[in-house]
Amino acid sequence: MDSSYETFLGGSTKPAQDRISVTVNSQNVISLNANCYRLLGRPEAVKLAFSRDLQTIAVTPCSPRLGEAFPVQTKNNSGRRINAAPFCRHFRIHIDSTLRFLEPYLDPEGTLHLDLRKVVSVAQVRRKRVKAETRP
């Protein structure tokens, strides 16, 4: 293939019940789809950890009573969200647009690993509205 072509790394769309979808946006909100939330055990809260060497975020279910707990909030009828802004500020993680993690990995201990080196931008480009001309 000619070197001027770029390969799309996002892959095809899988059925919702099979897909683990995790994104993080510029407001540092981590969003989980219903399947990912179910596989995590439907926790009320999670602990967040960061590996600087691996550039990976670890999301571990925990009791909401712990001081380091981040509440898991309802995003819509099936998705969940985690406000990770304090975490991202502390570790100086800067997100410019909405990123989807390409290979979210759930280990046997129930920790979700999110590699910041393996993401694709899924930000929606907003088009400018063209005002209709008004005639006298």
DSSP file (Angstrom, degrees, kcal/mol; ACC not computed):
  #  RESIDUE AA STRUCTURE BP1 BP2  ACC     N-H-->O    O-->H-N    N-H-->O    O-->H-N    TCO  KAPPA ALPHA  PHI   PSI    X-CA   Y-CA   Z-CA
    1    1 A M              0   0    0      0, 0.0     2,-0.0     0, 0.0     0, 0.0   0.000 360.0 360.0 360.0 144.3    0.0    0.0    0.0
    2    2 A D    >   -     0   0    0      1,-0.1     3,-1.7     2,-0.1     0, 0.0  -0.314 360.0-125.3 -60.0 140.8    1.2    3.5   -0.8
    3    3 A S  T 3  S+     0   0    0      1,-0.3    -1,-0.1     3,-0.0     0, 0.0   0.583 103.7  74.2 -69.2  -8.8    2.7    5.3    2.2
    4    4 A S  T 3  S+     0   0    0      2,-0.1    -1,-0.3     0, 0.0     2,-0.2   0.605  79.7  93.1 -79.4  -9.6    0.3    8.2    1.9
    5    5 A Y    <   -     0   0    0     -3,-1.7     2,-0.4     1,-0.0     0, 0.0  -0.595  64.8-151.1 -83.5 144.9   -2.5    6.0    3.3
    6    6 A E        -     0   0    0     -2,-0.2     2,-0.4     0, 0.0    -2,-0.1  -0.955  12.3-132.7-115.1 135.0   -3.3    6.1    7.0
    7    7 A T        -     0   0    0     -2,-0.4     2,-0.5     2,-0.0    -2,-0.0  -0.722  17.4-128.5 -87.6 131.9   -4.7    3.0    8.7
    8    8 A F        -     0   0    0     -2,-0.4     3,-0.4     1,-0.1   112,-0.0  -0.704  18.9-166.5 -79.0 123.0   -7.7    3.6   11.0
    9    9 A L        +     0   0    0     -2,-0.5    -1,-0.1     1,-0.2   111,-0.0   0.506  68.5  85.6 -90.1  -5.9   -6.9    2.0   14.4
   10   10 A G  S    S-     0   0    0      1,-0.1    -1,-0.2   111,-0.1   110,-0.1   0.748  78.6-155.0 -71.2 -24.3  -10.4    2.1   15.8
   11   11 A G        -     0   0    0     -3,-0.4    -1,-0.1     2,-0.1     2,-0.1  -0.090  31.0 -46.6  75.7 180.0  -11.6   -1.1   14.3
   12   12 A S        -     0   0    0      1,-0.1     2,-0.5     0, 0.0     0, 0.0  -0.323  63.8 -93.0 -83.8 169.3  -15.1   -2.1   13.5
   13   13 A T        -     0   0    0     -2,-0.1    -1,-0.1     6,-0.0     3,-0.1  -0.722  39.4-157.0 -86.2 126.1  -18.1   -1.7   15.7
   14   14 A K        -     0   0    0     -2,-0.5     5,-0.1     1,-0.1    -1,-0.0  -0.610  36.1 -80.4 -95.6 160.3  -18.9   -4.8   17.8
   15   15 A P    >>  -     0   0    0      0, 0.0     3,-1.8     0, 0.0     4,-1.2  -0.305  43.8-116.4 -57.9 146.0  -22.3   -5.6   19.3
   16   16 A A  T 34 S+     0   0    0      1,-0.3     3,-0.3     2,-0.2    19,-0.3   0.832 113.4  57.0 -56.5 -37.2  -22.9   -3.7   22.5
   17   17 A Q  T 34 S+     0   0    0      1,-0.2    -1,-0.3    17,-0.1    -3,-0.0   0.682 113.8  40.1 -71.3 -15.4  -23.1   -6.8   24.7
   18   18 A D  T <4 S+     0   0    0     -3,-1.8     2,-0.3     2,-0.0    -1,-0.2   0.571  98.3  94.3-103.1 -14.1  -19.6   -7.8   23.5
   19   19 A R     <  -     0   0    0     -4,-1.2     2,-0.6    -3,-0.3    16,-0.3  -0.616  53.8-160.5 -91.9 136.7  -17.9   -4.4   23.5
   20   20 A I        -     0   0    0     -2,-0.3     2,-0.5    15,-0.1    -3,-0.0  -0.963  22.1-178.4-107.9 112.8  -15.9   -2.9   26.3
   21   21 A S        +     0   0    0     -2,-0.6    12,-1.9    -5,-0.1     2,-0.4  -0.958   9.3 169.0-120.7 124.8  -15.8    0.8   25.7
   22   22 A V  E     +A   32   0A   0     -2,-0.5    79,-2.5    79,-0.4     2,-0.3  -0.999   5.8 174.5-133.9 131.3  -14.0    3.3   27.8
   23   23 A T  E     -AB  31 100A   0      8,-2.0     8,-2.7    -2,-0.4     2,-0.4  -0.892  17.3-156.3-129.6 162.7  -13.3    6.9   27.0
   24   24 A V  E     -AB  30  99A   0     75,-2.1    75,-3.0    -2,-0.3     6,-0.2  -0.994  17.3-158.0-135.7 137.7  -11.8    9.9   28.7
   25   25 A N    >   -     0   0    0      4,-1.4     3,-2.2    -2,-0.4    73,-0.1  -0.511  37.1 -91.4-112.1-179.5  -12.7   13.5   27.7
   26   26 A S  T 3  S+     0   0    0      1,-0.3    69,-0.2    -2,-0.2    72,-0.0   0.653 124.4  59.5 -68.1 -15.2  -11.1   16.9   28.1
   27   27 A Q  T 3  S-     0   0    0      2,-0.1    -1,-0.3    69,-0.0    58,-0.2   0.312 118.8-113.0 -90.9   8.2  -13.0   17.5   31.4
   28   28 A N    <   +     0   0    0     -3,-2.2    56,-2.0     1,-0.2     2,-0.6   0.836  66.1 149.2  63.8  37.2  -11.2   14.3   32.7
   29   29 A V  E     - C   0  83A   0     54,-0.2    -4,-1.4    55,-0.2     2,-0.5  -0.904  38.0-148.4-100.9 123.1  -14.3   12.3   32.9
   30   30 A I  E     -AC  24  82A   0     52,-2.6    52,-2.4    -2,-0.6     2,-0.4  -0.817  14.9-159.6 -90.7 125.1  -13.8    8.5   32.4
   31   31 A S  E     -AC  23  81A   0     -8,-2.7    -8,-2.0    -2,-0.5     2,-0.4  -0.904   6.1-167.1-111.3 134.9  -16.9    7.0   30.7
   32   32 A L  E     -AC  22  80A   0     48,-2.7    48,-2.5    -2,-0.4   -10,-0.2  -0.940  17.3-130.8-117.2 138.3  -17.6    3.2   30.9
   33   33 A N     >  -     0   0    0    -12,-1.9     4,-2.3    -2,-0.4     5,-0.2  -0.378  36.0 -98.6 -79.2 171.0  -20.2    1.4   28.8
   34   34 A A  H  > S+     0   0    0      1,-0.2     4,-2.3     2,-0.2     5,-0.2   0.858 122.0  53.0 -60.0 -39.4  -22.7   -0.9   30.5
   35   35 A N  H  > S+     0   0    0    -19,-0.3     4,-2.4   -16,-0.3    -1,-0.2   0.918 110.2  46.9 -65.2 -43.5  -20.7   -4.1   29.6
   36   36 A C  H  > S+     0   0    0    -17,-0.2     4,-1.8     2,-0.2    -2,-0.2   0.918 112.3  50.5 -63.1 -43.8  -17.5   -2.7   31.1
   37   37 A Y  H  <>S+     0   0    0     -4,-2.3     5,-2.6     1,-0.2     4,-0.4   0.892 111.2  49.0 -61.3 -41.0  -19.4   -1.6   34.2
   38   38 A R  H ><5S+     0   0    0     -4,-2.3     3,-1.3     1,-0.2    -2,-0.2   0.919 109.6  51.1 -64.8 -44.4  -20.9   -5.1   34.5
   39   39 A L  H 3<5S+     0   0    0     -4,-2.4    -1,-0.2     1,-0.3    -2,-0.2   0.801 105.1  57.3 -65.2 -29.0  -17.5   -6.8   34.1
   40   40 A L  T 3<5S-     0   0    0     -4,-1.8    -1,-0.3    -5,-0.2    -2,-0.2   0.608 125.4-104.0 -74.4 -11.5  -16.1   -4.6   36.9
   41   41 A G  T < 5 -     0   0    0     -3,-1.3    -3,-0.2    -4,-0.4    -2,-0.1   0.651  52.1 -83.1  97.4  17.7  -18.8   -5.9   39.2
   42   42 A R      < -     0   0    0     -5,-2.6    -4,-0.1    -6,-0.2    -1,-0.1   0.924  66.5-165.7  51.1  54.2  -21.1   -2.8   39.1
   43   43 A P        -     0   0    0      0, 0.0    -1,-0.1     0, 0.0     3,-0.1  -0.326  28.1-144.1 -72.4 152.3  -19.1   -1.0   41.8
   44   44 A E  S    S+     0   0    0     18,-0.3    28,-2.9     1,-0.2     2,-0.3   0.753  87.1   7.5 -78.7 -27.3  -20.4    2.1   43.6
   45   45 A A  E     -FG  62  71B   0     17,-0.7    17,-2.2    26,-0.3     2,-0.3  -0.964  66.2-154.3-150.9 163.2  -16.9    3.5   43.7
   46   46 A V  E     -FG  61  70B   0     24,-2.2    24,-2.9    -2,-0.3     2,-0.4  -0.948  15.6-129.8-137.7 157.7  -13.4    2.9   42.3
   47   47 A K  E     -F   60   0B   0     13,-3.2    13,-2.5    -2,-0.3     2,-0.4  -0.877  24.0-148.8-102.0 143.2   -9.8    3.6   43.2
   48   48 A L  E     +F   59   0B   0     20,-0.5     2,-0.3    -2,-0.4    11,-0.2  -0.940  17.9 175.7-114.8 136.7   -7.6    5.1   40.5
   49   49 A A  E     -F   58   0B   0      9,-2.0     9,-2.9    -2,-0.4     2,-0.4  -0.940  13.8-149.4-134.9 157.8   -3.8    4.5   40.2
   50   50 A F  E     -F   57   0B   0     -2,-0.3     2,-0.7     7,-0.2     7,-0.2  -0.994   6.8-154.3-135.1 133.5   -1.3    5.6   37.6
   51   51 A S  E  >> -F   56   0B   0      5,-2.6     4,-1.5    -2,-0.4     5,-1.3  -0.926   5.6-167.6-103.1 111.8    1.9    4.0   36.3
   52   52 A R  T  45S+     0   0    0     -2,-0.7    -1,-0.2     2,-0.2     5,-0.0   0.895  88.7  51.3 -64.7 -39.3    4.2    6.7   34.9
   53   53 A D  T  45S+     0   0    0      1,-0.2    -1,-0.2    -3,-0.1    -2,-0.0   0.916 120.7  32.2 -64.8 -43.2    6.4    4.1   33.3
   54   54 A L  T  45S-     0   0    0      2,-0.1    63,-0.3    62,-0.0    -1,-0.2   0.558  97.9-134.2 -90.4  -9.2    3.6    2.3   31.5
   55   55 A Q  T  <5 +     0   0    0     -4,-1.5    61,-2.9     1,-0.2    62,-0.4   0.920  60.2 140.4  52.4  46.2    1.4    5.4   31.0
   56   56 A T  E   < -FH  51 115B   0     -5,-1.3    -5,-2.6    59,-0.2     2,-0.4  -0.961  48.8-145.1-127.7 137.6   -1.5    3.3   32.2
   57   57 A I  E     -FH  50 114B   0     57,-2.8    57,-3.0    -2,-0.4     2,-0.5  -0.843  14.3-152.8 -97.1 133.7   -4.4    4.1   34.5
   58   58 A A  E     -FH  49 113B   0     -9,-2.9    -9,-2.0    -2,-0.4     2,-0.5  -0.935   5.4-164.1-108.8 130.2   -5.7    1.3   36.8
   59   59 A V  E     +FH  48 112B   0     53,-3.0    53,-2.9    -2,-0.5   -11,-0.2  -0.959  12.2 179.2-116.4 114.9   -9.3    1.3   37.8
   60   60 A T  E     -F   47   0B   0    -13,-2.5   -13,-3.2    -2,-0.5    51,-0.1  -0.965  29.4-118.6-122.2 128.1  -10.1   -0.9   40.8
   61   61 A P  E     +F   46   0B   0      0, 0.0     2,-0.3     0, 0.0   -15,-0.3  -0.328  46.1 159.7 -59.8 143.7  -13.5   -1.4   42.5
   62   62 A C  E     -F   45   0B   0    -17,-2.2   -17,-0.7     8,-0.1   -18,-0.3  -0.938  44.9 -72.5-154.6 175.2  -13.6   -0.3   46.1
   63   63 A S    >   -     0   0    0     -2,-0.3     3,-1.4     1,-0.1     6,-0.1  -0.538  35.7-132.6 -73.2 139.4  -15.9    0.7   49.0
   64   64 A P  T 3  S+     0   0    0      0, 0.0    -1,-0.1     0, 0.0     5,-0.1   0.625 102.2  70.5 -67.6 -10.0  -17.3    4.2   48.6
   65   65 A R  T 3  S+     0   0    0    -20,-0.1     2,-0.1     3,-0.1    -2,-0.0   0.642  74.5 102.5 -81.4 -15.3  -16.3    4.8   52.2
   66   66 A L  S X  S-     0   0    0     -3,-1.4     3,-1.4     1,-0.1    -4,-0.0  -0.409  77.0-129.2 -69.8 145.4  -12.6    4.9   51.4
   67   67 A G  T 3  S+     0   0    0      1,-0.3    -1,-0.1    -2,-0.1    -2,-0.0   0.804 108.5  50.0 -63.6 -30.5  -10.9    8.3   51.3
   68   68 A E  T 3  S+     0   0    0      2,-0.1   -20,-0.5   -21,-0.0    -1,-0.3   0.342  86.0 123.0 -91.0   7.4   -9.4    7.6   47.9
   69   69 A A    <   -     0   0    0     -3,-1.4   -22,-0.2   -22,-0.1    -6,-0.0  -0.449  48.5-155.2 -74.5 139.6  -12.7    6.4   46.4
   70   70 A F  E     -G   46   0B   0    -24,-2.9   -24,-2.2    -2,-0.2    -8,-0.1  -0.975  25.4-122.3-109.4 120.8  -14.1    8.0   43.3
   71   71 A P  E     -G   45   0B   0      0, 0.0     2,-0.7     0, 0.0    12,-0.5  -0.335  14.9-133.6 -63.3 142.0  -17.9    7.6   43.0
   72   72 A V        -     0   0    0    -28,-2.9     2,-0.3    10,-0.1    10,-0.2  -0.889  30.7-163.8 -96.3 117.0  -19.2    5.8   39.9
   73   73 A Q  E     -D   81   0A   0      8,-2.9     8,-2.7    -2,-0.7     2,-0.4  -0.683  24.6-102.4-105.6 154.5  -22.1    7.9   38.7
   74   74 A T  E     -D   80   0A   0     -2,-0.3     6,-0.3     6,-0.2     3,-0.1  -0.599  32.9-179.2 -73.4 129.2  -24.9    7.2   36.2
   75   75 A K        -     0   0    0      4,-2.4     2,-0.2    -2,-0.4     5,-0.2   0.868  65.3 -30.9 -94.7 -49.8  -24.2    8.8   32.9
   76   76 A N  S    S-     0   0    0      3,-1.0    -1,-0.3     0, 0.0     0, 0.0  -0.683  95.4 -53.2-147.8-158.5  -27.3    7.7   30.9
   77   77 A N  S    S+     0   0    0     -2,-0.2     3,-0.0     1,-0.2    -3,-0.0   0.735 134.4   6.7 -65.0 -19.7  -29.6    4.7   31.0
   78   78 A S  S    S+     0   0    0      2,-0.0    -1,-0.2   -41,-0.0   -41,-0.1   0.628 111.1  82.1-131.6 -27.4  -26.7    2.3   30.7
   79   79 A G        -     0   0    0    -46,-0.1    -4,-2.4   -45,-0.1    -3,-1.0  -0.357  56.2-151.4 -84.6 162.9  -23.3    4.1   30.9
   80   80 A R  E     -CD  32  74A   0    -48,-2.5   -48,-2.7    -6,-0.3     2,-0.3  -0.901   5.2-154.3-129.4 159.4  -21.4    5.2   33.9
   81   81 A R  E     -CD  31  73A   0     -8,-2.7    -8,-2.9    -2,-0.3     2,-0.4  -0.975   6.8-159.1-138.0 150.3  -18.9    8.0   34.5
   82   82 A I  E     -C   30   0A   0    -52,-2.4   -52,-2.6    -2,-0.3     2,-1.2  -0.990  19.6-138.2-128.9 120.4  -16.1    8.7   36.9
   83   83 A N  E     +C   29   0A   0    -12,-0.5   -54,-0.2    -2,-0.4     4,-0.2  -0.675  31.8 168.5 -79.7 100.5  -15.0   12.3   37.5
   84   84 A A     >  +     0   0    0    -56,-2.0     4,-2.8    -2,-1.2     5,-0.2   0.128  34.4 117.4-101.0  18.6  -11.2   11.8   37.5
   85   85 A A  H  > S+     0   0    0      1,-0.2     4,-2.6     2,-0.2     5,-0.2   0.910  76.6  47.1 -57.8 -47.6  -10.2   15.5   37.4
   86   86 A P  H  > S+     0   0    0      0, 0.0     4,-2.3     0, 0.0    -1,-0.2   0.911 114.5  49.2 -61.2 -39.1   -8.4   15.6   40.7
   87   87 A F  H  > S+     0   0    0      2,-0.2     4,-2.1     1,-0.2    -2,-0.2   0.935 112.5  46.6 -61.8 -48.9   -6.5   12.4   39.7
   88   88 A C  H  <>S+     0   0    0     -4,-2.8     5,-2.7     1,-0.2     4,-0.4   0.882 112.4  50.5 -64.6 -39.4   -5.5   13.8   36.3
   89   89 A R  H ><5S+     0   0    0     -4,-2.6     3,-0.9    -5,-0.2    -1,-0.2   0.931 109.8  50.9 -63.0 -44.8   -4.4   17.1   37.8
   90   90 A H  H 3<5S+     0   0    0     -4,-2.3    -2,-0.2     1,-0.2    -1,-0.2   0.905 118.1  36.7 -60.4 -43.5   -2.2   15.3   40.4
   91   91 A F  T 3<5S-     0   0    0     -4,-2.1    -1,-0.2    -5,-0.1    -2,-0.2   0.347 110.2-120.3 -93.3   6.9   -0.5   13.1   37.8
   92   92 A R  T < 5 +     0   0    0     -3,-0.9     2,-0.7    -4,-0.4    -3,-0.2   0.905  50.9 165.4  54.4  47.0   -0.4   15.9   35.2
   93   93 A I      < -     0   0    0     -5,-2.7     2,-0.6    -6,-0.1    -1,-0.2  -0.863  18.4-163.5 -92.9 115.5   -2.4   13.9   32.7
   94   94 A H        -     0   0    0     -2,-0.7     2,-0.5    -5,-0.0   -68,-0.1  -0.906   7.9-172.1-109.0 120.3   -3.6   16.3   30.0
   95   95 A I        -     0   0    0     -2,-0.6   -67,-0.1   -69,-0.2     3,-0.1  -0.953   7.2-178.4-113.1 120.9   -6.5   15.3   27.7
   96   96 A D        +     0   0    0     -2,-0.5     2,-0.3     1,-0.1   -70,-0.2   0.752  68.4   1.3 -91.2 -26.4   -7.2   17.6   24.8
   97   97 A S  S    S-     0   0    0    -72,-0.1     2,-0.4   -73,-0.1    -1,-0.1  -0.875  97.9 -61.9-148.4 178.2  -10.2   15.8   23.2
   98   98 A T        -     0   0    0     -2,-0.3    24,-2.6   -73,-0.1    25,-0.6  -0.560  54.2-167.2 -72.6 126.5  -12.3   12.7   23.8
   99   99 A L  E     -BE  24 121A   0    -75,-3.0   -75,-2.1    -2,-0.4     2,-0.5  -0.936  12.2-150.3-118.1 136.8  -10.1    9.6   23.6
  100  100 A R  E     -BE  23 120A   0     20,-3.0    20,-1.9    -2,-0.4     2,-0.4  -0.911  22.5-125.3-104.1 131.7  -11.2    6.0   23.3
  101  101 A F  E     - E   0 119A   0    -79,-2.5   -79,-0.4    -2,-0.5    18,-0.2  -0.625  16.0-157.0 -76.1 126.8   -9.0    3.4   24.8
  102  102 A L  S    S+     0   0    0     16,-2.6    -1,-0.2    -2,-0.4    17,-0.1   0.833  84.3  24.9 -75.8 -33.2   -8.2    0.8   22.1
  103  103 A E        +     0   0    0     15,-0.6    -1,-0.2    12,-0.2    12,-0.2  -0.464  69.8 179.3-133.7  63.4   -7.3   -2.1   24.4
  104  104 A P        -     0   0    0      0, 0.0     2,-0.5     0, 0.0    10,-0.2  -0.489  19.4-157.4 -64.0 133.6   -9.0   -1.7   27.8
  105  105 A Y  E     -I  113   0B   0      8,-2.1     8,-3.2    -2,-0.2     2,-0.7  -0.958  15.9-159.7-124.5 126.8   -7.9   -4.8   29.8
  106  106 A L  E     -I  112   0B   0     -2,-0.5     6,-0.2     6,-0.2   -66,-0.0  -0.912  20.3-150.3-103.9 113.6   -9.6   -6.4   32.8
  107  107 A D    >   -     0   0    0      4,-2.6     3,-2.2    -2,-0.7     4,-0.1  -0.284  30.8 -98.6 -80.3 168.8   -7.1   -8.5   34.7
  108  108 A P  T 3  S+     0   0    0      0, 0.0    -1,-0.1     0, 0.0    -2,-0.0   0.744 122.2  60.4 -60.1 -24.0   -8.1  -11.6   36.7
  109  109 A E  T 3  S-     0   0    0      2,-0.1    -2,-0.0     1,-0.0    -3,-0.0   0.532 121.5-105.3 -80.8  -5.3   -8.1   -9.6   40.0
  110  110 A G  S <  S+     0   0    0     -3,-2.2     2,-0.4     1,-0.3    -4,-0.0   0.654  73.8 138.7  92.2  17.0  -10.8   -7.3   38.6
  111  111 A T        -     0   0    0    -51,-0.1    -4,-2.6    -4,-0.1     2,-0.5  -0.824  45.7-140.6 -97.4 133.3   -8.7   -4.2   37.8
  112  112 A L  E     -HI  59 106B   0    -53,-2.9   -53,-3.0    -2,-0.4     2,-0.5  -0.808  14.3-155.7 -92.2 127.9   -9.3   -2.4   34.6
  113  113 A H  E     -HI  58 105B   0     -8,-3.2    -8,-2.1    -2,-0.5     2,-0.5  -0.914   7.3-169.3-109.8 128.3   -6.1   -1.1   32.8
  114  114 A L  E     -H   57   0B   0    -57,-3.0   -57,-2.8    -2,-0.5     2,-0.6  -0.942   9.9-153.1-122.0 107.9   -6.3    1.8   30.5
  115  115 A D  E >   -H   56   0B   0     -2,-0.5     3,-1.4   -59,-0.2   -13,-0.3  -0.713   4.7-160.9 -86.8 114.6   -3.2    2.5   28.4
  116  116 A L  T 3  S+     0   0    0    -61,-2.9     3,-0.3    -2,-0.6    -1,-0.1   0.601  90.9  61.9 -70.9 -10.6   -2.8    6.2   27.4
  117  117 A R  T 3  S+     0   0    0    -62,-0.4     2,-0.5   -63,-0.3    -1,-0.3   0.594  99.4  57.9 -86.7 -12.2   -0.4    5.2   24.6
  118  118 A K  S <  S+     0   0    0     -3,-1.4   -16,-2.6     2,-0.0   -15,-0.6  -0.665  81.6 116.4-121.0  74.5   -3.1    3.1   22.9
  119  119 A V  E     -E  101   0A   0     -2,-0.5     2,-0.4    -3,-0.3   -18,-0.2  -0.897  45.4-152.4-134.6 161.7   -6.0    5.5   22.3
  120  120 A V  E     -E  100   0A   0    -20,-1.9   -20,-3.0    -2,-0.3     2,-0.3  -0.997  28.6-113.2-134.8 140.7   -7.8    7.0   19.3
  121  121 A S  E     +E   99   0A   0     -2,-0.4   -22,-0.2   -22,-0.2  -111,-0.1  -0.561  32.2 173.5 -74.2 130.1   -9.5   10.4   19.2
  122  122 A V        +     0   0    0    -24,-2.6   -23,-0.2    -2,-0.3    -1,-0.1   0.073  25.9 144.1-122.2  21.2  -13.2   10.1   18.9
  123  123 A A        -     0   0    0    -25,-0.6     2,-0.4     1,-0.1    -2,-0.0  -0.365  51.4-122.3 -63.1 137.4  -14.0   13.8   19.3
  124  124 A Q        -     0   0    0     -2,-0.1     2,-0.6     1,-0.0    -1,-0.1  -0.691  18.5-132.6 -84.3 131.7  -16.9   15.0   17.2
  125  125 A V        -     0   0    0     -2,-0.4     2,-0.5     1,-0.0    -1,-0.0  -0.732  19.2-142.1 -84.4 124.0  -16.0   17.8   14.8
  126  126 A R        -     0   0    0     -2,-0.6     2,-0.3     1,-0.0    -1,-0.0  -0.747  11.7-142.3 -90.7 129.4  -18.6   20.5   15.0
  127  127 A R        -     0   0    0     -2,-0.5     2,-0.2     1,-0.1    -1,-0.0  -0.658  20.7-110.4 -90.3 144.9  -19.5   22.1   11.8
  128  128 A K        -     0   0    0     -2,-0.3     2,-0.3     1,-0.1    -1,-0.1  -0.511  32.4-120.5 -72.2 138.8  -20.3   25.8   11.6
  129  129 A R        -     0   0    0     -2,-0.2     2,-0.6     1,-0.0    -1,-0.1  -0.623  18.2-138.3 -79.8 137.4  -23.9   26.6   10.9
  130  130 A V        -     0   0    0     -2,-0.3     2,-0.2     0, 0.0    -1,-0.0  -0.865  20.0-130.5 -96.3 121.3  -24.5   28.6    7.7
  131  131 A K        -     0   0    0     -2,-0.6     2,-0.2     1,-0.1     3,-0.0  -0.509  22.2-117.4 -73.1 135.0  -27.1   31.3    8.3
  132  132 A A        -     0   0    0     -2,-0.2     2,-0.2     1,-0.1    -1,-0.1  -0.480  32.0-110.6 -70.3 139.6  -29.8   31.4    5.8
  133  133 A E        -     0   0    0     -2,-0.2     2,-0.5     1,-0.0    -1,-0.1  -0.504  27.8-140.5 -71.6 137.5  -29.9   34.6    3.8
  134  134 A T        -     0   0    0     -2,-0.2    -1,-0.0    -3,-0.0    -3,-0.0  -0.860  11.6-148.6-101.5 134.1  -32.9   36.7    4.6
  135  135 A R              0   0    0     -2,-0.5     0, 0.0     1,-0.1     0, 0.0  -0.822 360.0 360.0-103.3 139.5  -34.6   38.5    1.8
  136  136 A P              0   0    0      0, 0.0    -1,-0.1     0, 0.0    -2,-0.0   0.502 360.0 360.0 -67.1 360.0  -36.3   41.9    2.2
